[in-house]
Amino acid sequence: MKPAYYIGVMSGTSLDGIDTVLADFSGPSPVLQKTFFLPYDETLRSQLLALHQPGDDELNRAALLSNQLSQLYAKAVIGLLQQSKISPQQVVAIGCHGQTVRHCPETEKRYTIQLVNAALLAELTQITVVVDFRSRDIAAGGQGAPLVPAFHQAIFRSVDVSRVIVNIGGIANITSLGLGHQAVAGFDCGPGNLLLDAWCLRHTGQVYDKNGDWAAQGKIIGDLLKKLHETTHFFTLPPPKSTGRDLFNIQWLDDYLSGDEAVEDVQATLLQLTVTTIADSIDKYCASASEIYICGGGAHNRLLIDCLREALPNRKVSLTDELGVAADWVEAYAFAWLAQQAILGKPANLSAVTGAKGERILGAIYPGL
Protein backbone atom coordinates (compact mmCIF):
# COMPACT_ATOMS: atom_id res chain seq x y z
CA MET A 1 0.00 0.00 0.00
CA LYS A 2 1.28 3.45 -0.91
CA PRO A 3 2.28 5.42 2.23
CA ALA A 4 0.16 8.37 3.33
CA TYR A 5 2.77 10.50 5.04
CA TYR A 6 1.83 13.40 7.28
CA ILE A 7 4.10 15.56 9.43
CA GLY A 8 3.11 16.93 12.82
CA VAL A 9 4.84 20.02 14.23
CA MET A 10 4.27 21.03 17.84
CA SER A 11 5.77 23.83 19.90
CA GLY A 12 4.02 23.92 23.24
CA THR A 13 3.53 26.09 26.29
CA SER A 14 6.81 24.93 27.81
CA LEU A 15 8.70 26.88 25.12
CA ASP A 16 11.52 24.35 24.98
CA GLY A 17 11.52 23.81 21.22
CA ILE A 18 9.89 22.11 18.25
CA ASP A 19 8.74 18.48 18.23
CA THR A 20 8.35 17.10 14.71
CA VAL A 21 7.11 13.67 13.66
CA LEU A 22 6.52 11.76 10.43
CA ALA A 23 3.53 9.42 10.49
CA ASP A 24 2.12 7.01 7.92
CA PHE A 25 -1.68 6.82 7.91
CA SER A 26 -2.07 4.41 4.98
CA GLY A 27 -2.77 1.27 7.02
CA PRO A 28 -5.55 0.31 9.41
CA SER A 29 -3.42 1.68 12.26
CA PRO A 30 -1.12 4.71 11.90
CA VAL A 31 2.62 4.20 12.23
CA LEU A 32 5.00 6.75 13.75
CA GLN A 33 8.01 6.63 11.41
CA LYS A 34 10.53 9.25 12.56
CA THR A 35 10.94 12.06 15.06
CA PHE A 36 13.04 15.22 15.17
CA PHE A 37 13.54 17.88 17.87
CA LEU A 38 14.84 21.41 17.35
CA PRO A 39 15.43 23.39 20.57
CA TYR A 40 14.69 27.08 21.01
CA ASP A 41 17.60 29.31 21.94
CA GLU A 42 17.27 31.48 25.03
CA THR A 43 16.78 34.70 23.04
CA LEU A 44 13.78 33.32 21.15
CA ARG A 45 12.35 31.82 24.30
CA SER A 46 12.62 35.18 26.09
CA GLN A 47 11.01 37.03 23.18
CA LEU A 48 8.09 34.61 23.14
CA LEU A 49 7.65 34.85 26.89
CA ALA A 50 7.61 38.64 26.67
CA LEU A 51 4.88 38.51 24.05
CA HIS A 52 2.59 36.66 26.44
CA GLN A 53 2.17 39.94 28.33
CA PRO A 54 0.95 43.31 27.00
CA GLY A 55 3.78 45.48 25.70
CA ASP A 56 4.92 47.93 23.07
CA ASP A 57 4.82 47.27 19.33
CA GLU A 58 3.10 43.90 19.78
CA LEU A 59 1.84 43.54 16.20
CA ASN A 60 5.27 44.06 14.68
CA ARG A 61 6.97 41.81 17.23
CA ALA A 62 4.39 39.07 16.69
CA ALA A 63 4.74 39.23 12.90
CA LEU A 64 8.53 39.04 13.06
CA LEU A 65 8.41 36.15 15.51
CA SER A 66 5.90 34.34 13.29
CA ASN A 67 8.38 34.55 10.43
CA GLN A 68 11.28 33.44 12.61
CA LEU A 69 9.28 30.53 14.01
CA SER A 70 8.16 29.45 10.55
CA GLN A 71 11.75 29.37 9.37
CA LEU A 72 12.56 27.14 12.36
CA TYR A 73 9.52 24.96 11.68
CA ALA A 74 10.76 24.55 8.11
CA LYS A 75 14.24 23.70 9.36
CA ALA A 76 12.77 21.03 11.64
CA VAL A 77 10.67 19.58 8.81
CA ILE A 78 13.65 19.46 6.47
CA GLY A 79 15.76 17.78 9.16
CA LEU A 80 13.01 15.20 9.65
CA LEU A 81 12.78 14.54 5.90
CA GLN A 82 16.52 14.11 5.62
CA GLN A 83 16.53 11.59 8.46
CA SER A 84 13.59 9.76 6.87
CA LYS A 85 15.10 9.82 3.38
CA ILE A 86 11.86 10.96 1.75
CA SER A 87 11.10 13.98 -0.42
CA PRO A 88 8.62 16.79 0.25
CA GLN A 89 6.52 15.50 -2.64
CA GLN A 90 5.86 12.28 -0.71
CA VAL A 91 4.24 14.14 2.20
CA VAL A 92 0.52 14.89 1.99
CA ALA A 93 0.53 17.72 4.53
CA ILE A 94 2.11 19.28 7.60
CA GLY A 95 -0.06 19.91 10.65
CA CYS A 96 1.51 22.80 12.55
CA HIS A 97 0.12 23.93 15.88
CA GLY A 98 2.04 27.21 15.98
CA GLN A 99 3.20 28.91 19.17
CA THR A 100 0.38 30.00 21.45
CA VAL A 101 0.79 33.51 22.84
CA ARG A 102 -2.85 34.17 23.80
CA HIS A 103 -5.68 31.81 24.63
CA CYS A 104 -8.89 33.49 25.77
CA PRO A 105 -11.90 31.19 25.34
CA GLU A 106 -14.12 33.07 27.80
CA THR A 107 -17.52 34.11 26.45
CA GLU A 108 -16.78 37.83 26.50
CA LYS A 109 -13.43 37.44 24.67
CA ARG A 110 -13.35 34.19 22.71
CA TYR A 111 -10.16 34.17 20.68
CA THR A 112 -6.89 32.27 20.45
CA ILE A 113 -3.57 33.23 18.82
CA GLN A 114 -0.86 30.85 17.66
CA LEU A 115 2.14 32.38 15.91
CA VAL A 116 3.00 30.88 12.53
CA ASN A 117 3.30 32.22 9.00
CA ALA A 118 1.70 29.28 7.22
CA ALA A 119 2.26 30.71 3.75
CA LEU A 120 5.97 31.03 4.46
CA LEU A 121 6.14 27.52 5.90
CA ALA A 122 4.43 26.10 2.79
CA GLU A 123 6.78 28.06 0.56
CA LEU A 124 9.91 26.94 2.40
CA THR A 125 8.95 23.26 2.58
CA GLN A 126 6.93 22.97 -0.66
CA ILE A 127 4.39 20.94 1.34
CA THR A 128 0.73 21.69 2.05
CA VAL A 129 0.39 23.18 5.55
CA VAL A 130 -2.60 22.99 7.90
CA VAL A 131 -2.71 25.51 10.76
CA ASP A 132 -5.17 27.36 13.04
CA PHE A 133 -6.84 24.27 14.44
CA ARG A 134 -8.44 26.01 17.42
CA SER A 135 -10.35 28.95 15.96
CA ARG A 136 -13.25 27.05 14.38
CA ASP A 137 -14.04 25.24 17.61
CA ILE A 138 -14.01 28.56 19.48
CA ALA A 139 -16.26 30.10 16.81
CA ALA A 140 -18.68 27.22 17.44
CA GLY A 141 -18.83 28.11 21.14
CA GLY A 142 -16.06 25.78 22.30
CA GLN A 143 -12.89 26.27 24.30
CA GLY A 144 -10.65 25.47 21.31
CA ALA A 145 -8.74 23.15 23.65
CA PRO A 146 -7.75 20.55 24.41
CA LEU A 147 -7.73 19.17 20.87
CA VAL A 148 -5.73 16.00 21.48
CA PRO A 149 -8.50 13.90 23.13
CA ALA A 150 -9.92 12.95 19.70
CA PHE A 151 -6.47 11.63 18.76
CA HIS A 152 -6.12 9.87 22.11
CA GLN A 153 -9.44 8.18 21.42
CA ALA A 154 -8.25 7.01 17.99
CA ILE A 155 -4.88 5.71 19.22
CA PHE A 156 -5.12 4.76 22.90
CA ARG A 157 -8.69 3.66 23.66
CA SER A 158 -9.10 0.11 24.97
CA VAL A 159 -12.15 -2.15 24.78
CA ASP A 160 -11.16 -3.81 28.05
CA VAL A 161 -10.16 -1.08 30.48
CA SER A 162 -10.93 2.58 31.24
CA ARG A 163 -7.89 4.78 30.75
CA VAL A 164 -6.84 8.34 31.37
CA ILE A 165 -4.16 10.03 29.26
CA VAL A 166 -2.44 12.88 31.11
CA ASN A 167 -0.44 15.31 29.01
CA ILE A 168 1.92 17.34 31.22
CA GLY A 169 3.32 20.14 29.12
CA GLY A 170 3.38 23.73 30.25
CA ILE A 171 -0.28 23.17 31.06
CA ALA A 172 -1.59 19.77 32.18
CA ASN A 173 -4.64 18.26 30.52
CA ILE A 174 -6.40 14.95 30.82
CA THR A 175 -8.38 12.71 28.48
CA SER A 176 -10.79 10.15 29.92
CA LEU A 177 -11.22 7.11 27.67
CA GLY A 178 -14.09 5.06 28.99
CA LEU A 179 -15.31 1.68 27.80
CA GLY A 180 -17.60 0.98 24.88
CA HIS A 181 -19.75 3.93 23.84
CA GLN A 182 -19.00 6.06 26.88
CA ALA A 183 -18.27 9.64 25.87
CA VAL A 184 -14.66 10.76 25.79
CA ALA A 185 -13.99 13.56 28.26
CA GLY A 186 -11.05 15.93 28.36
CA PHE A 187 -10.03 19.29 29.80
CA ASP A 188 -7.14 21.35 31.11
CA CYS A 189 -6.42 20.72 34.82
CA GLY A 190 -4.09 23.64 35.48
CA PRO A 191 -0.35 24.28 35.42
CA GLY A 192 1.92 21.45 34.38
CA ASN A 193 5.56 22.43 33.98
CA LEU A 194 5.35 26.15 33.27
CA LEU A 195 5.43 27.45 36.86
CA LEU A 196 8.06 24.86 37.84
CA ASP A 197 10.23 25.90 34.89
CA ALA A 198 9.78 29.62 35.48
CA TRP A 199 10.66 29.41 39.19
CA CYS A 200 13.64 27.15 38.45
CA LEU A 201 14.97 29.53 35.79
CA ARG A 202 14.60 32.55 38.06
CA HIS A 203 16.48 31.00 40.98
CA THR A 204 18.92 28.50 39.46
CA GLY A 205 19.44 29.69 35.89
CA GLN A 206 18.36 26.25 34.64
CA VAL A 207 15.41 26.05 32.26
CA TYR A 208 13.88 23.10 34.10
CA ASP A 209 14.29 21.07 37.29
CA LYS A 210 15.81 17.80 36.06
CA ASN A 211 14.03 14.82 37.61
CA GLY A 212 12.54 17.18 40.19
CA ASP A 213 15.83 17.01 42.10
CA TRP A 214 15.64 20.62 43.27
CA ALA A 215 12.00 20.29 44.36
CA ALA A 216 12.99 17.17 46.30
CA GLN A 217 15.25 19.37 48.47
CA GLY A 218 12.30 21.47 49.61
CA LYS A 219 9.26 21.01 51.79
CA ILE A 220 5.69 21.69 50.74
CA ILE A 221 4.36 24.95 52.19
CA GLY A 222 0.87 23.88 53.19
CA ASP A 223 -0.61 27.36 53.51
CA LEU A 224 0.77 28.42 50.13
CA LEU A 225 -0.53 25.28 48.43
CA LYS A 226 -3.95 25.88 49.95
CA LYS A 227 -4.02 29.49 48.75
CA LEU A 228 -2.89 28.61 45.24
CA HIS A 229 -5.44 25.84 44.97
CA GLU A 230 -8.47 27.17 46.80
CA THR A 231 -8.47 30.82 45.75
CA THR A 232 -8.04 30.25 42.01
CA HIS A 233 -11.43 30.19 40.30
CA PHE A 234 -10.23 28.04 37.40
CA PHE A 235 -9.80 25.00 39.65
CA THR A 236 -13.45 25.14 40.73
CA LEU A 237 -14.85 25.34 37.18
CA PRO A 238 -16.43 22.19 35.74
CA PRO A 239 -15.35 20.97 32.30
CA PRO A 240 -15.20 21.97 29.53
CA LYS A 241 -12.38 24.34 30.41
CA SER A 242 -8.96 25.35 29.12
CA THR A 243 -6.24 27.71 30.24
CA GLY A 244 -2.69 28.89 29.57
CA ARG A 245 -0.06 31.46 30.43
CA ASP A 246 -2.73 34.17 30.36
CA LEU A 247 -3.67 32.94 33.85
CA PHE A 248 -0.82 30.80 35.15
CA ASN A 249 2.43 32.74 34.99
CA ILE A 250 5.22 33.88 37.28
CA GLN A 251 3.41 37.15 38.07
CA TRP A 252 0.37 35.14 39.22
CA LEU A 253 2.63 33.17 41.56
CA ASP A 254 4.39 36.28 42.89
CA ASP A 255 1.06 37.68 44.07
CA TYR A 256 0.77 34.78 46.53
CA LEU A 257 4.30 34.97 47.97
CA SER A 258 5.41 36.87 51.06
CA GLY A 259 9.03 36.88 49.90
CA ASP A 260 10.51 35.04 52.87
CA GLU A 261 9.81 31.50 51.63
CA ALA A 262 12.77 29.22 50.94
CA VAL A 263 12.97 29.01 47.15
CA GLU A 264 13.26 25.22 47.10
CA ASP A 265 10.13 25.02 49.28
CA VAL A 266 8.23 27.04 46.70
CA GLN A 267 9.43 24.62 44.01
CA ALA A 268 8.23 21.65 46.07
CA THR A 269 4.87 23.37 46.55
CA LEU A 270 4.48 24.10 42.84
CA LEU A 271 5.18 20.47 42.02
CA GLN A 272 2.55 19.41 44.54
CA LEU A 273 0.07 21.87 42.97
CA THR A 274 0.50 20.10 39.63
CA VAL A 275 0.09 16.70 41.30
CA THR A 276 -2.94 17.76 43.34
CA THR A 277 -4.85 19.35 40.46
CA ILE A 278 -4.25 16.34 38.18
CA ALA A 279 -5.15 13.77 40.84
CA ASP A 280 -8.23 15.69 42.02
CA SER A 281 -9.46 15.98 38.43
CA ILE A 282 -9.06 12.25 37.86
CA ASP A 283 -10.76 11.35 41.13
CA LYS A 284 -13.67 13.71 40.43
CA TYR A 285 -14.27 13.18 36.72
CA CYS A 286 -12.58 9.86 35.83
CA ALA A 287 -13.26 7.76 38.91
CA SER A 288 -13.75 4.53 36.95
CA ALA A 289 -10.32 4.71 35.29
CA SER A 290 -7.87 2.04 36.40
CA GLU A 291 -4.96 2.98 34.10
CA ILE A 292 -3.25 6.36 33.91
CA TYR A 293 -0.73 7.06 31.13
CA ILE A 294 1.50 10.15 31.15
CA CYS A 295 2.93 12.01 28.16
CA GLY A 296 4.59 15.38 27.60
CA GLY A 297 7.72 16.84 29.13
CA GLY A 298 6.48 16.21 32.67
CA ALA A 299 6.89 12.49 32.04
CA HIS A 300 10.64 13.03 32.56
CA ASN A 301 10.19 14.55 36.03
CA ARG A 302 10.81 11.48 38.17
CA LEU A 303 9.62 13.11 41.39
CA LEU A 304 6.43 14.32 39.73
CA ILE A 305 5.61 10.83 38.46
CA ASP A 306 6.39 9.27 41.85
CA CYS A 307 4.11 11.78 43.58
CA LEU A 308 1.32 11.09 41.08
CA ARG A 309 1.60 7.38 41.86
CA GLU A 310 1.24 8.18 45.56
CA ALA A 311 -1.74 10.46 44.88
CA LEU A 312 -3.49 7.87 42.70
CA PRO A 313 -3.25 4.64 44.71
CA ASN A 314 -4.77 1.43 43.36
CA ARG A 315 -4.35 2.71 39.80
CA LYS A 316 -1.65 1.87 37.33
CA VAL A 317 0.41 4.97 36.50
CA SER A 318 2.82 4.62 33.60
CA LEU A 319 4.01 6.42 30.45
CA THR A 320 2.43 6.25 27.01
CA ASP A 321 5.61 4.51 25.87
CA GLU A 322 3.91 1.37 27.17
CA LEU A 323 1.11 1.95 24.64
CA GLY A 324 3.57 2.25 21.77
CA VAL A 325 4.04 6.04 21.54
CA ALA A 326 6.93 7.66 23.42
CA ALA A 327 5.77 10.35 25.83
CA ASP A 328 7.74 13.10 24.07
CA TRP A 329 5.98 12.70 20.72
CA VAL A 330 2.27 12.26 21.46
CA GLU A 331 1.27 15.88 20.83
CA ALA A 332 3.20 16.28 17.58
CA TYR A 333 1.74 12.96 16.44
CA ALA A 334 -1.71 14.35 17.24
CA PHE A 335 -1.19 17.31 14.91
CA ALA A 336 -0.16 15.01 12.07
CA TRP A 337 -3.49 13.23 12.67
CA LEU A 338 -5.37 16.53 12.85
CA ALA A 339 -3.83 17.55 9.52
CA GLN A 340 -5.08 14.34 7.96
CA GLN A 341 -8.57 14.96 9.30
CA ALA A 342 -8.56 18.43 7.73
CA ILE A 343 -7.30 17.19 4.36
CA LEU A 344 -9.94 14.44 4.33
CA GLY A 345 -12.66 16.88 5.36
CA LYS A 346 -13.43 15.03 8.59
CA PRO A 347 -14.37 16.63 11.93
CA ALA A 348 -11.61 16.54 14.56
CA ASN A 349 -13.05 18.15 17.67
CA LEU A 350 -15.13 16.51 20.37
CA SER A 351 -17.94 18.78 21.48
CA ALA A 352 -18.18 16.93 24.80
CA VAL A 353 -14.58 17.97 25.45
CA THR A 354 -14.48 21.56 24.17
CA GLY A 355 -18.12 22.56 24.62
CA ALA A 356 -18.57 23.44 20.94
CA LYS A 357 -22.06 23.27 19.42
CA GLY A 358 -21.06 20.23 17.42
CA GLU A 359 -18.35 18.52 15.42
CA ARG A 360 -16.35 20.76 13.12
CA ILE A 361 -13.62 20.39 10.50
CA LEU A 362 -10.61 22.14 12.02
CA GLY A 363 -7.75 23.98 10.38
CA ALA A 364 -6.89 26.34 7.54
CA ILE A 365 -5.12 24.79 4.54
CA TYR A 366 -2.23 26.42 2.66
CA PRO A 367 -1.44 24.38 -0.47
CA GLY A 368 2.14 23.38 -1.19
CA LEU A 369 3.81 23.37 -4.60
N, C-alpha and C positions, 0 to 999 in steps of 0.2 A: 504494500500500500504506500502511495506517495505521502511523504511527511507533510504535516500541516504545522509549520513552525511559527510560533509567536514568541515575542520577547516581552518580558515584564520588567519595568524600571520603577524602582521605589526609593524615594528619599524621604525618610520619616521625621517625626517630631524630635527624635534624639539628635538630629543634625550631625550624625557621624560620617555620612557619606552615601554612596549610591549602590544599592543592591540591584543586580541585573541578572536575569535568568533567561535561558532558552528552553522552551517547552514544545513538545510535539503532541498535538491534539488529534492526530489522524486515527488512532486506535480506539477501542472501547474505553480504555482508561488512559488519561494523559500521562506523559513521561517527561520528567525533568531531565534535560540533557546536559546542560552546562550552567555554571554560575560564574559571576565576575563581580568583584567589589572594587570601587574607586573611592578612596577616602576624601573628605573635605579637608582643605588646609584651614588653619586657625583664622586667617583673615576672612575667608568666605563665611566660615561659621559665625564669626563675630558680626559680620555685615547682615547675615540673615537673622540673627538674634535681635539686632538693633531694629530691624524692620518689623518685628512683632509688636513694637510699641510705637505710638504716635511720634512723629518727628518731622524735621524739615525735608522738603524736596522728595517726598515719598514716591510720587509717581515716576520721577526720573530714576531714582534709586531702584525701584521695583523693576522697571523696564530693563535697566542695565544688568541687574542680577538675573532676570529671566533669560537674557541672552547668554550670560556667563554660564548659568546652570545648563542651558540647552547644549552649549558646546561640550560641557562635561558629560551630559547624558549621551551625546553622540560619541564621545571618546570611550565611554563605558560600553556602549553597544558595539563599536568597532572592535574593542578588545575582546568582547565575548565572541563575536563572529570569527575573529582570528583564531581564538582557542578552539572553536567548534569546527573550523575549516569549512564553513559554508559562506555563500555569497549573500549580499543583501537581497538579491532577486529571489532567493529561496524562502524568504521570510514574508509571511502574509501581512503582519502588522506588529507594531510596538504599542504596548499599553503603558503609558507614562503617567504616574500619579502627579508629578510636579511637587514643588515644595510648599507646603501649607504655611502661610503667614497670617491668615485670618480665618477663623471659623466661627460664624455667628448664626446658629440655626434658630435663635429665639424668634417668636412670632413677629415682634416689632422690628426686627432687623432682617433676618433670613437671607444670608449670603455666605459664600465661602470663596476664598482666594488661594489658588495654588500657582506658584510661579513656574512658568514654562513658556517658551516661544515654540509652539508646536510646528509652525511653518518652517522655522529655522532647523528644528530637529529633523523634520522630513527632508529638507533640502540637504542637510549634511550627511544623512544616512541613506538617502534614496529609498526609504521604506515608509509605507503608510503608517501614520501615527494617530493613536486614539488618546485623547486627553479629556479633562474636565468631566470626570465621572460623577461628581457630587452634585452639580448644579441642578440637573433635571429632577433628582429626588427631592431636593429642597424646594424647587418650584412646585412640586406636587404635594407640598405640605410636610415633607419628611425632614429628618435631621441631616441627611446627606452623609451619614456615618452611623455606625461602622458599615463598610461595604463588603468586608471579607466574609461575613457569615454565609452568604450564598455560595462562595467558593468552598468554605469549610464543609458545608452540607454536601457539595458535589464530591469532595475528596475524602473526607474523614468520617462521614456518618456510618454507623454500624447498625445492623439489623438485630444485634444480640444484646447491646449494652448502651445505656445512656452516657453520653460523653459531654464534657465541656472543653472547649479550646480557649486557652487564655493567651492572648497576645500582649506581651509586656514590652512595648516600645517606650517612647516618651510618655505616652498615655497608655493605660492598660484598658483592654476591652475583652469581653468574654462572648463566646458563642455557645449556646446550649443546644445540643443535638440529641433530641429525644428519640424514642423508638417509634417505628412504624410511621403513622401519619401525624404524629405530634408536631405542632408548629415549631419551627426553628426560632429561637430567641437570641438576641444579641444587643449589647449596649456598651458604652464606655463606663468603666467603674470609677475612674479618677486618675491621679498621677501614677505613672509607671516608673520610668527612669529619670524623667526630666528634672525633678527637684533634687534627686540624689546626685545627678551629674552636675547640676548648677552649684550646689553647695560644695561638692568635692572640688570643682574647678576653682571656686573662690578661695578655698582655704588650703588646698594642697597643690594647686597648679596642674593637677591631673584631670583629664577630661571625663574620667569615670572611676568608680571605686572597684578595682579588680577583685572579683570574688566576694565583694562585700567585706574585705579585710579591715578597712578603716571603720566601717559601721560596727564591726564585731568588737572593736576596742571601746565602744561607748555603751552607755546605758540608756534605755528608753526613758524619756521624760514624760511621765504619765499625764501630768496636767497639760503639757503642750500637745500631746497626742489627742487628748480629749477635746481641746479647743479646736485643733485643726479639723477633727472629724465631726464634731457635733455642732459647730457654728457655721459650717459651710453648707449652703442650701443645696448645692448640687448633689451631695450625698443622700439627701432625703428624697430627691425626685424619683418617681417610678420610671421605668423604661416606657417608651424609647427616649434615650438621652445620649448626648455626645458632648465632648468638651475638648479643650486644647490649651495652648499657652495663653490664650486670651484671659483665662481664669487662673490656671495653675502656673505661676512663674515665681521667680526669686523675690520680686517685690511683694507678692501675696504672702510668701513665707515671712519676710521681714516684718510685716505688720503684726505678726503673732509673737515675735521674739522680744525679750527684755534686753538682750545684749550681754547678759552675764552667763549664758549657758555655755557649757563646754562644747566645742564645735563637733567633737566626735559623738557626743550625746545627741546632738541635733540630727546627725547623720543616721544614727541608730533609730531615732524616732521617725524620721522620714521613711526609712525602710519598713518600719512597722506600719506606717500609714498605708503604704502600698499593699502590704500583706493583709491588713485588716479590711480594707475596702474591697479587695478581690474576694477574700474568704467570706465576708458578710454578704456580698452579692451572690455568690454561689449558694450559700446556705439559704438565702431568702428566695431566690428565683430559680435555682437549679437543684433543688433538694434531692431529686431522684437520681442525679448523676453519680455514678460510681467510679468513673475514670476522668481524670483531669490531665490535659496535655498542654504543655507550655511551649510557646514560640516567641520570637522576637529577641532583642538584645538582652532582656532581663533573664533569659534562660541561662546565661553565662554567669549570673550572680549566684554563686554557690550558697551564700548565706540566705539570700532571698528565697531560693528554692527550698532549702531546709526549713525555713520558717513557715513557708506555705504548707509543707508536709505536716508540720506540727499543728497548724491552724485548721487543717482539713483531715482530721483523723478518720480512719476507716474508709478512706478513699485512696485509690491509686493516683499518685502524682508523678508524672514523667514528662519527657520532652516529645515533641512531635516527630523527632528522629525515629522513635519506635513505630510510628505509623508510616514511615517511608519518606518523609520530607524533613530535612534538617531544619532546625528551629530558625536559623538565620535567613532562610529563603522563602518562608511561607508567604509573606506579604508580596514580594516581587512576583512570585508564582501566581498569586491571586490576580495581579494586574495583567499578566499575560492572558489569564482566563477571561477577565473582564473585557479585554480587547477583542477576544474571539467572540464573545457574546454580542458586542457592538457590531462587528463585521457581519455576523450572521443575522443581525436584526432581532436578537432575542433579549427579553428583559433580564436584568441582572441585579435588581434590588429586591429586598424582601420587605414588604410593607409592614409586616409584624415586627420587624427589627427597627426600621427607620421612622415608622409612623406616616409614610407617604400614603396618598389616597389609593394607590394601587401599584401594580408592577409597571416599570418603565424601562425602555431601552436607554442605557446610560452612555455618555461619551460623545465628543465631537471628533469627527474623522477628517484628517488632513492627508490626502492621497500622496503616495510616494511617486517616484519616476517610473 
